[in-house]
Each structure stands twice: as C-alpha cells, then as structure tokens.
Amino acid sequence: MDFTVIVPFGATSWCEGIIGDGCGGGRIFFTCKDTLNVYDPTTKEMMTLLENLQEPQSISKKRCHLLFTCKQKKMTFDLSKMSLIED
C-alpha cells in the first residue's frame, strides 16, 4: 500500500493520529512557530488547538492525548476535552 503524509509547510514537528487509537484518528497533528495545530486530510480543514507556545520541539500522540515538549517543559493536550492538562 502506498501512503503519503502531507505535512504543512513550516511544521517544526508532527505526528499522525492512528485510526482506532482513541481521538483524532487519521488526522495530522503538528507544531508551527508557536502553535499546536491539527489537519484533517479527509475534509482538508486545519484548526489551531493551542497558541503562544514557547519553542515547541517534539510531539507524539497516545490515545486521546497529545504529548509535546516546549523549550524544556513537557505538556499534554487532551483531545477529548480540547484542553491543556495542567501538571
């Protein structure tokens, strides 16, 4: 099977939501400048989830949680609640 992921121009890090692994299956999550964004390749819509991040560096996804690192701080965004989980 040939599969191509299109990452928006300027993305500093990205990960793909696996279908059947909770929230956001099939969508592409990425950081760009100081924002956390999601792109849905089916509808071709993009949405900003968080703004004013300080130097986002990496991102991964596990079930309904987006795990990402900004500068030297690890953060979690809950997709089911569409909010940042405060430590």
Secondary structure, DSSP 8 states (H G I E B T S, - for coil): --------TT-SEEEE--TTSSTTTT-EEEEETTEEEEEETTTTEEEEEE---SSEEEEEEETTEEEEEETTEEEEEETTTTEEE--
